[in-house]
């Protein structure tokens, strides 16, 4: 099945080079730090996202397996979506999606605006209702007794008020 027709128009394919990391150890073979051995040739996807936003151009690259592609999409989509959290407008107009084994970095301002709007409402409650309180059996029984006593006193007050109204009407 051809997936080329599902790519954004004028999308540019990038050759993905995976970064290789090696560790540095001290004299007693204790791990000290890690560094990238092919930093000058490895693909920096974060720079690619910034470049796609700046140039308003879509890019894509292929991964060897669908699992690697899925992991990349999840990581870079989460990063771009969290960039909108505390901004006054979307920071990157980018949508990262998966197409087969391809990771598509698409310039899409509508998607970015939609995600930005959603991020503006993350801390606000959706409903105005009071939070539900979960009680054990004894507390629930005490609450039912309190409510029944309150309703009983309310009913007694209503009966007394109606009796007073009837007595006033009889005297007039």
Chimera marker file (.cmm) of the C-alpha trace (Angstrom):
<marker_set name="trace">
<marker id="1" x="0.000" y="0.000" z="0.000" r="1" g="1" b="0" radius="0.5"/>
<marker id="2" x="1.357" y="3.410" z="-0.933" r="1" g="1" b="0" radius="0.5"/>
<marker id="3" x="1.495" y="5.861" z="1.924" r="1" g="1" b="0" radius="0.5"/>
<marker id="4" x="3.050" y="8.692" z="-0.085" r="1" g="1" b="0" radius="0.5"/>
<marker id="5" x="-0.351" y="10.164" z="-0.869" r="1" g="1" b="0" radius="0.5"/>
<marker id="6" x="-0.973" y="10.654" z="2.883" r="1" g="1" b="0" radius="0.5"/>
<marker id="7" x="2.136" y="12.779" z="3.374" r="1" g="1" b="0" radius="0.5"/>
<marker id="8" x="1.761" y="16.553" z="3.530" r="1" g="1" b="0" radius="0.5"/>
<marker id="9" x="2.359" y="18.278" z="0.189" r="1" g="1" b="0" radius="0.5"/>
<marker id="10" x="6.015" y="19.216" z="-0.447" r="1" g="1" b="0" radius="0.5"/>
<marker id="11" x="7.218" y="17.240" z="2.605" r="1" g="1" b="0" radius="0.5"/>
<marker id="12" x="10.967" y="16.692" z="2.640" r="1" g="1" b="0" radius="0.5"/>
<marker id="13" x="12.476" y="13.351" z="3.619" r="1" g="1" b="0" radius="0.5"/>
<marker id="14" x="15.390" y="13.487" z="6.069" r="1" g="1" b="0" radius="0.5"/>
<marker id="15" x="17.917" y="10.692" z="6.512" r="1" g="1" b="0" radius="0.5"/>
<marker id="16" x="17.714" y="9.726" z="10.178" r="1" g="1" b="0" radius="0.5"/>
<marker id="17" x="21.021" y="8.888" z="11.873" r="1" g="1" b="0" radius="0.5"/>
<marker id="18" x="20.652" y="7.446" z="15.349" r="1" g="1" b="0" radius="0.5"/>
<marker id="19" x="22.984" y="8.925" z="18.022" r="1" g="1" b="0" radius="0.5"/>
<marker id="20" x="25.465" y="6.528" z="19.612" r="1" g="1" b="0" radius="0.5"/>
<marker id="21" x="26.394" y="7.027" z="23.253" r="1" g="1" b="0" radius="0.5"/>
<marker id="22" x="29.461" y="5.806" z="25.087" r="1" g="1" b="0" radius="0.5"/>
<marker id="23" x="30.198" y="5.988" z="28.765" r="1" g="1" b="0" radius="0.5"/>
<marker id="24" x="33.232" y="7.410" z="30.514" r="1" g="1" b="0" radius="0.5"/>
<marker id="25" x="34.592" y="5.394" z="33.451" r="1" g="1" b="0" radius="0.5"/>
<marker id="26" x="37.164" y="6.302" z="36.103" r="1" g="1" b="0" radius="0.5"/>
<marker id="27" x="40.118" y="4.177" z="37.338" r="1" g="1" b="0" radius="0.5"/>
<marker id="28" x="37.915" y="1.897" z="39.485" r="1" g="1" b="0" radius="0.5"/>
<marker id="29" x="35.441" y="1.259" z="36.623" r="1" g="1" b="0" radius="0.5"/>
<marker id="30" x="32.784" y="3.546" z="38.097" r="1" g="1" b="0" radius="0.5"/>
<marker id="31" x="30.499" y="5.221" z="35.587" r="1" g="1" b="0" radius="0.5"/>
<marker id="32" x="31.181" y="8.975" z="35.349" r="1" g="1" b="0" radius="0.5"/>
<marker id="33" x="29.232" y="10.353" z="32.383" r="1" g="1" b="0" radius="0.5"/>
<marker id="34" x="27.860" y="9.576" z="28.959" r="1" g="1" b="0" radius="0.5"/>
<marker id="35" x="28.572" y="11.381" z="25.695" r="1" g="1" b="0" radius="0.5"/>
<marker id="36" x="27.437" y="11.149" z="22.071" r="1" g="1" b="0" radius="0.5"/>
<marker id="37" x="30.140" y="9.804" z="19.767" r="1" g="1" b="0" radius="0.5"/>
<marker id="38" x="28.496" y="10.925" z="16.514" r="1" g="1" b="0" radius="0.5"/>
<marker id="39" x="27.123" y="14.291" z="17.607" r="1" g="1" b="0" radius="0.5"/>
<marker id="40" x="28.033" y="16.004" z="14.342" r="1" g="1" b="0" radius="0.5"/>
<marker id="41" x="26.239" y="13.424" z="12.130" r="1" g="1" b="0" radius="0.5"/>
<marker id="42" x="23.323" y="12.312" z="14.365" r="1" g="1" b="0" radius="0.5"/>
<marker id="43" x="19.874" y="13.712" z="13.615" r="1" g="1" b="0" radius="0.5"/>
<marker id="44" x="18.639" y="16.196" z="16.203" r="1" g="1" b="0" radius="0.5"/>
<marker id="45" x="14.866" y="15.972" z="15.967" r="1" g="1" b="0" radius="0.5"/>
<marker id="46" x="14.292" y="18.925" z="18.305" r="1" g="1" b="0" radius="0.5"/>
<marker id="47" x="16.254" y="21.133" z="15.894" r="1" g="1" b="0" radius="0.5"/>
<marker id="48" x="14.246" y="19.643" z="13.045" r="1" g="1" b="0" radius="0.5"/>
<marker id="49" x="10.993" y="20.620" z="14.818" r="1" g="1" b="0" radius="0.5"/>
<marker id="50" x="12.245" y="24.173" z="15.325" r="1" g="1" b="0" radius="0.5"/>
<marker id="51" x="13.343" y="24.328" z="11.678" r="1" g="1" b="0" radius="0.5"/>
<marker id="52" x="9.949" y="23.056" z="10.471" r="1" g="1" b="0" radius="0.5"/>
<marker id="53" x="8.197" y="25.747" z="12.519" r="1" g="1" b="0" radius="0.5"/>
<marker id="54" x="10.542" y="28.501" z="11.393" r="1" g="1" b="0" radius="0.5"/>
<marker id="55" x="10.406" y="27.602" z="7.683" r="1" g="1" b="0" radius="0.5"/>
<marker id="56" x="6.738" y="26.480" z="7.674" r="1" g="1" b="0" radius="0.5"/>
<marker id="57" x="7.827" y="23.246" z="6.007" r="1" g="1" b="0" radius="0.5"/>
<marker id="58" x="6.947" y="19.613" z="6.728" r="1" g="1" b="0" radius="0.5"/>
<marker id="59" x="9.601" y="16.909" z="7.154" r="1" g="1" b="0" radius="0.5"/>
<marker id="60" x="9.580" y="13.175" z="7.688" r="1" g="1" b="0" radius="0.5"/>
<marker id="61" x="12.049" y="10.365" z="8.328" r="1" g="1" b="0" radius="0.5"/>
<marker id="62" x="11.863" y="6.577" z="8.458" r="1" g="1" b="0" radius="0.5"/>
<marker id="63" x="12.624" y="4.268" z="11.368" r="1" g="1" b="0" radius="0.5"/>
<marker id="64" x="13.559" y="0.594" z="11.123" r="1" g="1" b="0" radius="0.5"/>
<marker id="65" x="10.585" y="-0.731" z="13.110" r="1" g="1" b="0" radius="0.5"/>
<marker id="66" x="7.109" y="0.480" z="13.965" r="1" g="1" b="0" radius="0.5"/>
<marker id="67" x="7.923" y="0.287" z="17.681" r="1" g="1" b="0" radius="0.5"/>
<marker id="68" x="10.771" y="2.772" z="17.285" r="1" g="1" b="0" radius="0.5"/>
<marker id="69" x="8.495" y="4.992" z="15.209" r="1" g="1" b="0" radius="0.5"/>
<marker id="70" x="5.751" y="4.850" z="17.837" r="1" g="1" b="0" radius="0.5"/>
<marker id="71" x="8.222" y="5.731" z="20.612" r="1" g="1" b="0" radius="0.5"/>
<marker id="72" x="9.563" y="8.693" z="18.630" r="1" g="1" b="0" radius="0.5"/>
<marker id="73" x="6.085" y="10.022" z="17.858" r="1" g="1" b="0" radius="0.5"/>
<marker id="74" x="5.005" y="9.700" z="21.486" r="1" g="1" b="0" radius="0.5"/>
<marker id="75" x="8.138" y="11.455" z="22.749" r="1" g="1" b="0" radius="0.5"/>
<marker id="76" x="8.181" y="14.349" z="20.282" r="1" g="1" b="0" radius="0.5"/>
<marker id="77" x="4.415" y="14.904" z="20.295" r="1" g="1" b="0" radius="0.5"/>
<marker id="78" x="4.426" y="15.112" z="24.093" r="1" g="1" b="0" radius="0.5"/>
<marker id="79" x="7.316" y="17.579" z="23.952" r="1" g="1" b="0" radius="0.5"/>
<marker id="80" x="5.645" y="19.870" z="21.389" r="1" g="1" b="0" radius="0.5"/>
<marker id="81" x="2.286" y="19.713" z="23.175" r="1" g="1" b="0" radius="0.5"/>
<marker id="82" x="3.783" y="20.606" z="26.560" r="1" g="1" b="0" radius="0.5"/>
<marker id="83" x="5.515" y="23.612" z="25.030" r="1" g="1" b="0" radius="0.5"/>
<marker id="84" x="2.058" y="25.247" z="24.762" r="1" g="1" b="0" radius="0.5"/>
<marker id="85" x="1.250" y="24.997" z="28.475" r="1" g="1" b="0" radius="0.5"/>
<marker id="86" x="2.332" y="28.430" z="29.756" r="1" g="1" b="0" radius="0.5"/>
<marker id="87" x="2.427" y="30.463" z="26.566" r="1" g="1" b="0" radius="0.5"/>
<marker id="88" x="0.120" y="33.230" z="25.337" r="1" g="1" b="0" radius="0.5"/>
<marker id="89" x="0.018" y="31.594" z="21.906" r="1" g="1" b="0" radius="0.5"/>
<marker id="90" x="1.204" y="28.269" z="20.478" r="1" g="1" b="0" radius="0.5"/>
<marker id="91" x="4.993" y="28.073" z="20.570" r="1" g="1" b="0" radius="0.5"/>
<marker id="92" x="5.390" y="25.566" z="17.719" r="1" g="1" b="0" radius="0.5"/>
<marker id="93" x="2.808" y="25.120" z="14.954" r="1" g="1" b="0" radius="0.5"/>
<marker id="94" x="3.826" y="21.503" z="14.584" r="1" g="1" b="0" radius="0.5"/>
<marker id="95" x="1.954" y="18.210" z="14.601" r="1" g="1" b="0" radius="0.5"/>
<marker id="96" x="4.041" y="15.059" z="15.027" r="1" g="1" b="0" radius="0.5"/>
<marker id="97" x="2.332" y="11.949" z="13.704" r="1" g="1" b="0" radius="0.5"/>
<marker id="98" x="3.053" y="8.423" z="12.575" r="1" g="1" b="0" radius="0.5"/>
<marker id="99" x="2.567" y="7.152" z="9.034" r="1" g="1" b="0" radius="0.5"/>
<marker id="100" x="3.605" y="3.523" z="8.765" r="1" g="1" b="0" radius="0.5"/>
<marker id="101" x="7.271" y="3.522" z="9.832" r="1" g="1" b="0" radius="0.5"/>
<marker id="102" x="7.622" y="7.222" z="9.094" r="1" g="1" b="0" radius="0.5"/>
<marker id="103" x="7.671" y="9.997" z="11.683" r="1" g="1" b="0" radius="0.5"/>
<marker id="104" x="5.999" y="13.023" z="10.091" r="1" g="1" b="0" radius="0.5"/>
<marker id="105" x="6.789" y="16.479" z="11.485" r="1" g="1" b="0" radius="0.5"/>
<marker id="106" x="4.001" y="18.472" z="9.878" r="1" g="1" b="0" radius="0.5"/>
<marker id="107" x="3.537" y="22.238" z="9.915" r="1" g="1" b="0" radius="0.5"/>
<marker id="108" x="-0.081" y="22.532" z="11.107" r="1" g="1" b="0" radius="0.5"/>
<marker id="109" x="-1.178" y="25.785" z="12.855" r="1" g="1" b="0" radius="0.5"/>
<marker id="110" x="-4.792" y="24.582" z="13.343" r="1" g="1" b="0" radius="0.5"/>
<marker id="111" x="-3.682" y="21.542" z="15.337" r="1" g="1" b="0" radius="0.5"/>
<marker id="112" x="-1.279" y="23.646" z="17.420" r="1" g="1" b="0" radius="0.5"/>
<marker id="113" x="-4.021" y="26.165" z="18.207" r="1" g="1" b="0" radius="0.5"/>
<marker id="114" x="-6.411" y="23.365" z="19.220" r="1" g="1" b="0" radius="0.5"/>
<marker id="115" x="-3.845" y="21.828" z="21.582" r="1" g="1" b="0" radius="0.5"/>
<marker id="116" x="-2.961" y="25.263" z="22.956" r="1" g="1" b="0" radius="0.5"/>
<marker id="117" x="-6.642" y="25.922" z="23.765" r="1" g="1" b="0" radius="0.5"/>
<marker id="118" x="-6.886" y="22.561" z="25.516" r="1" g="1" b="0" radius="0.5"/>
<marker id="119" x="-3.742" y="23.269" z="27.575" r="1" g="1" b="0" radius="0.5"/>
<marker id="120" x="-5.226" y="26.584" z="28.763" r="1" g="1" b="0" radius="0.5"/>
<marker id="121" x="-8.064" y="24.699" z="30.496" r="1" g="1" b="0" radius="0.5"/>
<marker id="122" x="-6.078" y="21.860" z="32.080" r="1" g="1" b="0" radius="0.5"/>
<marker id="123" x="-6.031" y="23.296" z="35.615" r="1" g="1" b="0" radius="0.5"/>
<marker id="124" x="-9.677" y="24.383" z="35.648" r="1" g="1" b="0" radius="0.5"/>
<marker id="125" x="-12.476" y="22.084" z="36.833" r="1" g="1" b="0" radius="0.5"/>
<marker id="126" x="-14.909" y="20.901" z="34.168" r="1" g="1" b="0" radius="0.5"/>
<marker id="127" x="-17.984" y="20.845" z="36.410" r="1" g="1" b="0" radius="0.5"/>
<marker id="128" x="-19.270" y="23.165" z="39.103" r="1" g="1" b="0" radius="0.5"/>
<marker id="129" x="-20.640" y="20.358" z="41.284" r="1" g="1" b="0" radius="0.5"/>
<marker id="130" x="-19.324" y="19.718" z="44.757" r="1" g="1" b="0" radius="0.5"/>
<marker id="131" x="-16.775" y="16.936" z="45.151" r="1" g="1" b="0" radius="0.5"/>
<marker id="132" x="-18.179" y="13.624" z="46.308" r="1" g="1" b="0" radius="0.5"/>
<marker id="133" x="-17.227" y="12.572" z="49.803" r="1" g="1" b="0" radius="0.5"/>
<marker id="134" x="-16.672" y="8.875" z="50.380" r="1" g="1" b="0" radius="0.5"/>
<marker id="135" x="-17.578" y="7.713" z="53.876" r="1" g="1" b="0" radius="0.5"/>
<marker id="136" x="-17.383" y="4.510" z="55.825" r="1" g="1" b="0" radius="0.5"/>
<marker id="137" x="-20.574" y="2.836" z="57.087" r="1" g="1" b="0" radius="0.5"/>
<marker id="138" x="-20.583" y="4.492" z="60.525" r="1" g="1" b="0" radius="0.5"/>
<marker id="139" x="-20.029" y="8.004" z="59.148" r="1" g="1" b="0" radius="0.5"/>
<marker id="140" x="-22.701" y="7.464" z="56.504" r="1" g="1" b="0" radius="0.5"/>
<marker id="141" x="-25.185" y="6.354" z="59.194" r="1" g="1" b="0" radius="0.5"/>
<marker id="142" x="-24.381" y="9.449" z="61.274" r="1" g="1" b="0" radius="0.5"/>
<marker id="143" x="-24.859" y="11.674" z="58.234" r="1" g="1" b="0" radius="0.5"/>
<marker id="144" x="-28.263" y="10.080" z="57.474" r="1" g="1" b="0" radius="0.5"/>
<marker id="145" x="-29.340" y="10.577" z="61.105" r="1" g="1" b="0" radius="0.5"/>
<marker id="146" x="-28.247" y="14.239" z="61.030" r="1" g="1" b="0" radius="0.5"/>
<marker id="147" x="-30.171" y="14.853" z="57.811" r="1" g="1" b="0" radius="0.5"/>
<marker id="148" x="-33.330" y="13.169" z="59.139" r="1" g="1" b="0" radius="0.5"/>
<marker id="149" x="-33.185" y="15.244" z="62.345" r="1" g="1" b="0" radius="0.5"/>
<marker id="150" x="-32.765" y="18.434" z="60.318" r="1" g="1" b="0" radius="0.5"/>
<marker id="151" x="-35.723" y="17.532" z="58.101" r="1" g="1" b="0" radius="0.5"/>
<marker id="152" x="-37.816" y="16.706" z="61.189" r="1" g="1" b="0" radius="0.5"/>
<marker id="153" x="-37.106" y="20.150" z="62.726" r="1" g="1" b="0" radius="0.5"/>
<marker id="154" x="-37.832" y="21.806" z="59.381" r="1" g="1" b="0" radius="0.5"/>
<marker id="155" x="-41.167" y="20.001" z="59.203" r="1" g="1" b="0" radius="0.5"/>
<marker id="156" x="-41.981" y="21.029" z="62.802" r="1" g="1" b="0" radius="0.5"/>
<marker id="157" x="-41.205" y="24.673" z="61.977" r="1" g="1" b="0" radius="0.5"/>
<marker id="158" x="-43.432" y="24.515" z="58.893" r="1" g="1" b="0" radius="0.5"/>
<marker id="159" x="-46.294" y="22.977" z="60.899" r="1" g="1" b="0" radius="0.5"/>
<marker id="160" x="-45.954" y="25.679" z="63.572" r="1" g="1" b="0" radius="0.5"/>
<marker id="161" x="-45.943" y="28.441" z="60.942" r="1" g="1" b="0" radius="0.5"/>
<marker id="162" x="-49.039" y="27.044" z="59.241" r="1" g="1" b="0" radius="0.5"/>
<marker id="163" x="-50.837" y="26.701" z="62.608" r="1" g="1" b="0" radius="0.5"/>
<marker id="164" x="-50.011" y="30.367" z="63.440" r="1" g="1" b="0" radius="0.5"/>
<marker id="165" x="-51.292" y="31.465" z="60.020" r="1" g="1" b="0" radius="0.5"/>
<marker id="166" x="-54.539" y="29.541" z="60.563" r="1" g="1" b="0" radius="0.5"/>
<marker id="167" x="-55.022" y="31.099" z="64.025" r="1" g="1" b="0" radius="0.5"/>
<marker id="168" x="-54.489" y="34.596" z="62.581" r="1" g="1" b="0" radius="0.5"/>
<marker id="169" x="-56.988" y="33.930" z="59.833" r="1" g="1" b="0" radius="0.5"/>
<marker id="170" x="-59.568" y="32.696" z="62.367" r="1" g="1" b="0" radius="0.5"/>
<marker id="171" x="-59.209" y="35.857" z="64.504" r="1" g="1" b="0" radius="0.5"/>
<marker id="172" x="-59.750" y="38.135" z="61.528" r="1" g="1" b="0" radius="0.5"/>
<link id1="1" id2="2" r="1" g="1" b="0" radius="0.2"/>
<link id1="2" id2="3" r="1" g="1" b="0" radius="0.2"/>
<link id1="3" id2="4" r="1" g="1" b="0" radius="0.2"/>
<link id1="4" id2="5" r="1" g="1" b="0" radius="0.2"/>
<link id1="5" id2="6" r="1" g="1" b="0" radius="0.2"/>
<link id1="6" id2="7" r="1" g="1" b="0" radius="0.2"/>
<link id1="7" id2="8" r="1" g="1" b="0" radius="0.2"/>
<link id1="8" id2="9" r="1" g="1" b="0" radius="0.2"/>
<link id1="9" id2="10" r="1" g="1" b="0" radius="0.2"/>
<link id1="10" id2="11" r="1" g="1" b="0" radius="0.2"/>
<link id1="11" id2="12" r="1" g="1" b="0" radius="0.2"/>
<link id1="12" id2="13" r="1" g="1" b="0" radius="0.2"/>
<link id1="13" id2="14" r="1" g="1" b="0" radius="0.2"/>
<link id1="14" id2="15" r="1" g="1" b="0" radius="0.2"/>
<link id1="15" id2="16" r="1" g="1" b="0" radius="0.2"/>
<link id1="16" id2="17" r="1" g="1" b="0" radius="0.2"/>
<link id1="17" id2="18" r="1" g="1" b="0" radius="0.2"/>
<link id1="18" id2="19" r="1" g="1" b="0" radius="0.2"/>
<link id1="19" id2="20" r="1" g="1" b="0" radius="0.2"/>
<link id1="20" id2="21" r="1" g="1" b="0" radius="0.2"/>
<link id1="21" id2="22" r="1" g="1" b="0" radius="0.2"/>
<link id1="22" id2="23" r="1" g="1" b="0" radius="0.2"/>
<link id1="23" id2="24" r="1" g="1" b="0" radius="0.2"/>
<link id1="24" id2="25" r="1" g="1" b="0" radius="0.2"/>
<link id1="25" id2="26" r="1" g="1" b="0" radius="0.2"/>
<link id1="26" id2="27" r="1" g="1" b="0" radius="0.2"/>
<link id1="27" id2="28" r="1" g="1" b="0" radius="0.2"/>
<link id1="28" id2="29" r="1" g="1" b="0" radius="0.2"/>
<link id1="29" id2="30" r="1" g="1" b="0" radius="0.2"/>
<link id1="30" id2="31" r="1" g="1" b="0" radius="0.2"/>
<link id1="31" id2="32" r="1" g="1" b="0" radius="0.2"/>
<link id1="32" id2="33" r="1" g="1" b="0" radius="0.2"/>
<link id1="33" id2="34" r="1" g="1" b="0" radius="0.2"/>
<link id1="34" id2="35" r="1" g="1" b="0" radius="0.2"/>
<link id1="35" id2="36" r="1" g="1" b="0" radius="0.2"/>
<link id1="36" id2="37" r="1" g="1" b="0" radius="0.2"/>
<link id1="37" id2="38" r="1" g="1" b="0" radius="0.2"/>
<link id1="38" id2="39" r="1" g="1" b="0" radius="0.2"/>
<link id1="39" id2="40" r="1" g="1" b="0" radius="0.2"/>
<link id1="40" id2="41" r="1" g="1" b="0" radius="0.2"/>
<link id1="41" id2="42" r="1" g="1" b="0" radius="0.2"/>
<link id1="42" id2="43" r="1" g="1" b="0" radius="0.2"/>
<link id1="43" id2="44" r="1" g="1" b="0" radius="0.2"/>
<link id1="44" id2="45" r="1" g="1" b="0" radius="0.2"/>
<link id1="45" id2="46" r="1" g="1" b="0" radius="0.2"/>
<link id1="46" id2="47" r="1" g="1" b="0" radius="0.2"/>
<link id1="47" id2="48" r="1" g="1" b="0" radius="0.2"/>
<link id1="48" id2="49" r="1" g="1" b="0" radius="0.2"/>
<link id1="49" id2="50" r="1" g="1" b="0" radius="0.2"/>
<link id1="50" id2="51" r="1" g="1" b="0" radius="0.2"/>
<link id1="51" id2="52" r="1" g="1" b="0" radius="0.2"/>
<link id1="52" id2="53" r="1" g="1" b="0" radius="0.2"/>
<link id1="53" id2="54" r="1" g="1" b="0" radius="0.2"/>
<link id1="54" id2="55" r="1" g="1" b="0" radius="0.2"/>
<link id1="55" id2="56" r="1" g="1" b="0" radius="0.2"/>
<link id1="56" id2="57" r="1" g="1" b="0" radius="0.2"/>
<link id1="57" id2="58" r="1" g="1" b="0" radius="0.2"/>
<link id1="58" id2="59" r="1" g="1" b="0" radius="0.2"/>
<link id1="59" id2="60" r="1" g="1" b="0" radius="0.2"/>
<link id1="60" id2="61" r="1" g="1" b="0" radius="0.2"/>
<link id1="61" id2="62" r="1" g="1" b="0" radius="0.2"/>
<link id1="62" id2="63" r="1" g="1" b="0" radius="0.2"/>
<link id1="63" id2="64" r="1" g="1" b="0" radius="0.2"/>
<link id1="64" id2="65" r="1" g="1" b="0" radius="0.2"/>
<link id1="65" id2="66" r="1" g="1" b="0" radius="0.2"/>
<link id1="66" id2="67" r="1" g="1" b="0" radius="0.2"/>
<link id1="67" id2="68" r="1" g="1" b="0" radius="0.2"/>
<link id1="68" id2="69" r="1" g="1" b="0" radius="0.2"/>
<link id1="69" id2="70" r="1" g="1" b="0" radius="0.2"/>
<link id1="70" id2="71" r="1" g="1" b="0" radius="0.2"/>
<link id1="71" id2="72" r="1" g="1" b="0" radius="0.2"/>
<link id1="72" id2="73" r="1" g="1" b="0" radius="0.2"/>
<link id1="73" id2="74" r="1" g="1" b="0" radius="0.2"/>
<link id1="74" id2="75" r="1" g="1" b="0" radius="0.2"/>
<link id1="75" id2="76" r="1" g="1" b="0" radius="0.2"/>
<link id1="76" id2="77" r="1" g="1" b="0" radius="0.2"/>
<link id1="77" id2="78" r="1" g="1" b="0" radius="0.2"/>
<link id1="78" id2="79" r="1" g="1" b="0" radius="0.2"/>
<link id1="79" id2="80" r="1" g="1" b="0" radius="0.2"/>
<link id1="80" id2="81" r="1" g="1" b="0" radius="0.2"/>
<link id1="81" id2="82" r="1" g="1" b="0" radius="0.2"/>
<link id1="82" id2="83" r="1" g="1" b="0" radius="0.2"/>
<link id1="83" id2="84" r="1" g="1" b="0" radius="0.2"/>
<link id1="84" id2="85" r="1" g="1" b="0" radius="0.2"/>
<link id1="85" id2="86" r="1" g="1" b="0" radius="0.2"/>
<link id1="86" id2="87" r="1" g="1" b="0" radius="0.2"/>
<link id1="87" id2="88" r="1" g="1" b="0" radius="0.2"/>
<link id1="88" id2="89" r="1" g="1" b="0" radius="0.2"/>
<link id1="89" id2="90" r="1" g="1" b="0" radius="0.2"/>
<link id1="90" id2="91" r="1" g="1" b="0" radius="0.2"/>
<link id1="91" id2="92" r="1" g="1" b="0" radius="0.2"/>
<link id1="92" id2="93" r="1" g="1" b="0" radius="0.2"/>
<link id1="93" id2="94" r="1" g="1" b="0" radius="0.2"/>
<link id1="94" id2="95" r="1" g="1" b="0" radius="0.2"/>
<link id1="95" id2="96" r="1" g="1" b="0" radius="0.2"/>
<link id1="96" id2="97" r="1" g="1" b="0" radius="0.2"/>
<link id1="97" id2="98" r="1" g="1" b="0" radius="0.2"/>
<link id1="98" id2="99" r="1" g="1" b="0" radius="0.2"/>
<link id1="99" id2="100" r="1" g="1" b="0" radius="0.2"/>
<link id1="100" id2="101" r="1" g="1" b="0" radius="0.2"/>
<link id1="101" id2="102" r="1" g="1" b="0" radius="0.2"/>
<link id1="102" id2="103" r="1" g="1" b="0" radius="0.2"/>
<link id1="103" id2="104" r="1" g="1" b="0" radius="0.2"/>
<link id1="104" id2="105" r="1" g="1" b="0" radius="0.2"/>
<link id1="105" id2="106" r="1" g="1" b="0" radius="0.2"/>
<link id1="106" id2="107" r="1" g="1" b="0" radius="0.2"/>
<link id1="107" id2="108" r="1" g="1" b="0" radius="0.2"/>
<link id1="108" id2="109" r="1" g="1" b="0" radius="0.2"/>
<link id1="109" id2="110" r="1" g="1" b="0" radius="0.2"/>
<link id1="110" id2="111" r="1" g="1" b="0" radius="0.2"/>
<link id1="111" id2="112" r="1" g="1" b="0" radius="0.2"/>
<link id1="112" id2="113" r="1" g="1" b="0" radius="0.2"/>
<link id1="113" id2="114" r="1" g="1" b="0" radius="0.2"/>
<link id1="114" id2="115" r="1" g="1" b="0" radius="0.2"/>
<link id1="115" id2="116" r="1" g="1" b="0" radius="0.2"/>
<link id1="116" id2="117" r="1" g="1" b="0" radius="0.2"/>
<link id1="117" id2="118" r="1" g="1" b="0" radius="0.2"/>
<link id1="118" id2="119" r="1" g="1" b="0" radius="0.2"/>
<link id1="119" id2="120" r="1" g="1" b="0" radius="0.2"/>
<link id1="120" id2="121" r="1" g="1" b="0" radius="0.2"/>
<link id1="121" id2="122" r="1" g="1" b="0" radius="0.2"/>
<link id1="122" id2="123" r="1" g="1" b="0" radius="0.2"/>
<link id1="123" id2="124" r="1" g="1" b="0" radius="0.2"/>
<link id1="124" id2="125" r="1" g="1" b="0" radius="0.2"/>
<link id1="125" id2="126" r="1" g="1" b="0" radius="0.2"/>
<link id1="126" id2="127" r="1" g="1" b="0" radius="0.2"/>
<link id1="127" id2="128" r="1" g="1" b="0" radius="0.2"/>
<link id1="128" id2="129" r="1" g="1" b="0" radius="0.2"/>
<link id1="129" id2="130" r="1" g="1" b="0" radius="0.2"/>
<link id1="130" id2="131" r="1" g="1" b="0" radius="0.2"/>
<link id1="131" id2="132" r="1" g="1" b="0" radius="0.2"/>
<link id1="132" id2="133" r="1" g="1" b="0" radius="0.2"/>
<link id1="133" id2="134" r="1" g="1" b="0" radius="0.2"/>
<link id1="134" id2="135" r="1" g="1" b="0" radius="0.2"/>
<link id1="135" id2="136" r="1" g="1" b="0" radius="0.2"/>
<link id1="136" id2="137" r="1" g="1" b="0" radius="0.2"/>
<link id1="137" id2="138" r="1" g="1" b="0" radius="0.2"/>
<link id1="138" id2="139" r="1" g="1" b="0" radius="0.2"/>
<link id1="139" id2="140" r="1" g="1" b="0" radius="0.2"/>
<link id1="140" id2="141" r="1" g="1" b="0" radius="0.2"/>
<link id1="141" id2="142" r="1" g="1" b="0" radius="0.2"/>
<link id1="142" id2="143" r="1" g="1" b="0" radius="0.2"/>
<link id1="143" id2="144" r="1" g="1" b="0" radius="0.2"/>
<link id1="144" id2="145" r="1" g="1" b="0" radius="0.2"/>
<link id1="145" id2="146" r="1" g="1" b="0" radius="0.2"/>
<link id1="146" id2="147" r="1" g="1" b="0" radius="0.2"/>
<link id1="147" id2="148" r="1" g="1" b="0" radius="0.2"/>
<link id1="148" id2="149" r="1" g="1" b="0" radius="0.2"/>
<link id1="149" id2="150" r="1" g="1" b="0" radius="0.2"/>
<link id1="150" id2="151" r="1" g="1" b="0" radius="0.2"/>
<link id1="151" id2="152" r="1" g="1" b="0" radius="0.2"/>
<link id1="152" id2="153" r="1" g="1" b="0" radius="0.2"/>
<link id1="153" id2="154" r="1" g="1" b="0" radius="0.2"/>
<link id1="154" id2="155" r="1" g="1" b="0" radius="0.2"/>
<link id1="155" id2="156" r="1" g="1" b="0" radius="0.2"/>
<link id1="156" id2="157" r="1" g="1" b="0" radius="0.2"/>
<link id1="157" id2="158" r="1" g="1" b="0" radius="0.2"/>
<link id1="158" id2="159" r="1" g="1" b="0" radius="0.2"/>
<link id1="159" id2="160" r="1" g="1" b="0" radius="0.2"/>
<link id1="160" id2="161" r="1" g="1" b="0" radius="0.2"/>
<link id1="161" id2="162" r="1" g="1" b="0" radius="0.2"/>
<link id1="162" id2="163" r="1" g="1" b="0" radius="0.2"/>
<link id1="163" id2="164" r="1" g="1" b="0" radius="0.2"/>
<link id1="164" id2="165" r="1" g="1" b="0" radius="0.2"/>
<link id1="165" id2="166" r="1" g="1" b="0" radius="0.2"/>
<link id1="166" id2="167" r="1" g="1" b="0" radius="0.2"/>
<link id1="167" id2="168" r="1" g="1" b="0" radius="0.2"/>
<link id1="168" id2="169" r="1" g="1" b="0" radius="0.2"/>
<link id1="169" id2="170" r="1" g="1" b="0" radius="0.2"/>
<link id1="170" id2="171" r="1" g="1" b="0" radius="0.2"/>
<link id1="171" id2="172" r="1" g="1" b="0" radius="0.2"/>
</marker_set>
